[in-house]
Amino acid sequence: MNDNSPWMLPTIVFEWIEKNIAFGSTILEFGSGEGSKRLSLNYELFSVEHNPEWLHSSSGTSLYAPIKLSNNFPGELGWYDLLSIKDELPKKIDLMIIDGPNGSIGRSGILAHTDFFTWKYPVLIDDLHREKEYQFSQELSKNLNLECIHFGETGTKETGSLRSFGVFQRK
């Protein structure tokens, strides 16, 4: 497993999670893949995924939620159909990871579903080195009164390997 693949959470993300979130805690991730395998080793993992190829990519619980097309957010196609999995979402969440759907679909759709969650836990947002994801993180923070409690970065812009993430929590 290559932790530094551009399609997987970077090593520094796992290091932050493993240092700050107790093993056995419940993680809800949006977007699953190779990194889900590592997370499911030590956590109760629930992965929301729209792509059948990535379902069951870990020993965690996979929740299939197709993309519901919408024009609510300019430049984005839509977001997961959470109504189709509402009853399967974990009741208790210790960490939420927003790493999906991919950038060509968009992540802002969660802004229309904030009432599904309590937001009383850290929220890790990956890919903040991309303008669209960074702007999304700012909008989510503003709407939910979140502040960035940790920012991590690896690689460099010059080599094209720059990756960053942020962890947000209620003020």
N, C-alpha and C positions, 0 to 999 in steps of 0.2 A: 504494500500500500504506500503510495507516494503522497505524503502529507502536504507537499508543496505544489501539487497539481493545481492548475488554474481553475479547475472545476470542483475543488474540494476546499473546505475550510483550511486555512494555513495552520501550521504547527502552533504558532503563538496563540491562536484561538483555543485550541485544546488545552494548552498550558494554563491559560486564564481560567477556563471552565474547571479543570481538575484542581486548581488551587483554591477556587472560590465557591464552588458548588459541591456540597457533600455527596459522596458516592451513595447511590440508592435514591437520590432525589429524582423528581419527575421533570423531564425536559420535553417541551413541545417545540418541534422544529417545523418550519415551513420550507419545503424543499429537502429532498433526501438524496443520498448517494453514498459514495465511498466513506465519507466521514461519519455517516450514521452507524457504520459497523463499529467504529471506535467508541462512539458515544453509548451505544447499546451494551457495551461490555460492563460499564460501571453505573449506568443510569437506567431508570424506567423511561424509555424513549417512545414518544408518539410522533410519527412523521407524517405530515400532510403532503401529499404528492399528487400531481396531475398526470404525470407520465407513467403509464403502466410498466415501462421498462425499468423504472427505478423503484417500483413498489417491492416491498419485501427484500430490500437490499441490506437489511440488518435483522437482528433478532428482536428488534423492538416492534411496536405496533404500527403497522402501516395503515393510513387512512386515505383512501382514494377520493379525491375531490377534483372533478373536472374543472377546467377554467370556464367561468361564466363570463361571456363577452359583455363588455360594457364600454361606453364612451364617457364615463364619469371623470376620467383622468386623461387629459390630452397626451397623446404619444404612447399610451399604454392600451393593451388589448382587453384586459379584464383582470379577474382574480379568481382564486379558488371558490368553488360553490360550497361555502361553509354550511349552508342549510342542509346539504346532503349528508353531512357528518356531525351535525350539531350534538347529537346524543352520544357520540363516540369520543368527543374531545375530553381530555382529562379534567376532572373536577378541581384538582389541586395541581398547580404548576409552580415549579421552583425556578425555572429559567425558560424564557421563550427565545428561540433563535429565528430570525427572519433572514433567510438565505434563498428564498424562492417566492414565487416562480422566477425563472431566469429574467434577465434584464430586457429581453425582447418582448416579454409579456407584461412585466411591470409588477411592482410591489405595493404601490399606493392603494390598492383595493382594500387593504386592511383598515384604512382610514374610514371606510364605510361600514366596518364591522367591529368597531371598538367596543360596542356594548356586549359582545360575546365573551369578553375577558375582564378580569378584575384589575389588571395592571399593577398588582402588589408584589411584583417580583422583577428581577433584572430582565431586560430585553436586549439581546445581542443582535446587532444588525451588521451583516457582512457587506463587503464591497463598497465601503465609504469612499474609496479612492475614485469611484465613478460619480460624476456630477449628479446624475439622476437619483442614485441611491442616497447620496449625501443630502440632497434637497428633501427627499422623502423622510430621512431621519429627523431633519429640522422641523418638518410639518407635523410628524408624529409627536415629537417632543413638545411643540407648541400646543397642540390639541389636548395632550394628556398631562401636561405639566411635568415633563420628564427632564432630567438633566443627565449629561454624559458623565459617568463616574469612572470610566476607563476608555482610553483610546489606544489601540495597538496598531503598529505598522511594521511591515517587513518588505524587503526588496527596495528597488529604486525606480524612479520614473524614467531615468536615462536608459536603463536596460529593459524597460517595459515589464518589469517583474513586481512593481509596486502593488501591494495589497494592504488594505486597512479595514479595521472594524471598530465599532464602538459599543459600549455597554451603557444602557440608559436605565434610570430608575426614577420613581416619583420623588419630587422635591420634598 
